Amino acid sequence: MSTSPPVGPRMPAHALLLGAGMAGTWSVHPSVALAAAIPLAAQALAGLAAAPGLRPRLAVLGAFVLAAVPAGAYVGWSVSMVSSGTTQSLAGFSWPREVGVARAVAAVLDLGPTAVASVGMAVAVIVGLATAVADPRRRRPLAAPSPRSSSTGPVRPGRGRPGDWVRTFTGFWWDDFYRFASLLVLPSAVLAGAGVRALVPRGSLRRPAARVGVAVAAALALLTASGHAVMARDLTAWGYADGPAVTADERLVLDALGERYDGGVALNDPFDGTAWVYALHGVPVVFGAPLADDPVAQVGADRMTLYTSVNRYGFDPTVTREMQLRDVRWVIVGTESVGGPGRPGGFIGLHLNPNLRLVEATPGARLYEVLPVPADHQPLPPPPGIPPVTPPGQPPNTDSPVVEAAPPGPGASLDGTA
């Protein structure tokens, strides 16, 4: 929205349209609305500073106040519809602090996947920031990206503790590292473009000053491109090479399941690489993503029954019915767990269950075929080595696909607490 005073009856319509847009950003997530509000506030201040006289300044101020009416009404209504317990829980969430404020400020310039790429991008951004301050012609166009970069960048990795000023400022984004990083993309790109434009003087490129500027801009572009050129390769390796998403041992078993698959669903550990069988071969899985703090609310009590008790398939009628209801025909076990509270309790002693036939195995993964059993069988004691009831402590993450019961003592609970 332009910060110059609108002319005629269009001003109220434009202001209300802006307010509706801000309400829409809030409906996506409060952090999205705040991310949009930061550059809008900068644009409002720039408009007030540039307006010639009191009346135009009041017009600019009135337009933004009018825009706040529909947005504020929607925000108030949406907050009233959320329970107080939910809002307190969200407000109290915080990742642990990783670095201090000084290191966080320095990380604003860490804009690339490699150090070389960061240098190339950072120099262009710094020149763009200097241009926004020194060149009166570019102050208003760069009014929005400058505060966005300077306000979200320092808190990007400096996530706070409840009660401190960093936590208060960053709570809308749940103190999430990647959300802060994404907020830096657009303003950094705009400022980098302004910096490159400032390095290349207007006029003929035959002048020495122009040649130097073009050479510097080209060098910065090459530095940036050299780092980003390897990013696709690294991301591919992260997902498909030997870990951490999918290990080589897991990949062999996933490929074997893709060849054998003739229908049904595969039960997997949500914290290892086995969920990738859906992306690689289109095999549907019970758990497509890691579990959160409240897994029952996330995936349902029925799926959690399989998570905790699949090893009693064919012995516990409840588990058998759930397996057949969900058409689970495969159980796949990996090893390279990424976080999580431990191995699923239902994976204890899978190799001891005669109703699960081992069809593929590597040192780091196993694939079991679910054999048919009568749906109305009577409760039976499971074989030795399979707990008759789900133990309170989950087995720890190990490098073996054979899962044993957790040793006596306090174990990891489902929410990751001891």
Helices and strands as residue ranges (DSSP letters): H 10-28, H 30-50, H 54-80, H 84-91, H 101-106, G 107-109, H 115-134, H 136-139, H 145-152, H 165-170, G 171-173, H 177-183, H 185-199, H 208-228, H 231-240, H 248-260, E 265-267, G 273-275, H 276-281, H 295-299, H 301-309, G 310-312, H 317-325, E 328-333, G 345-347, G 350-352, E 356-362, E 365-370
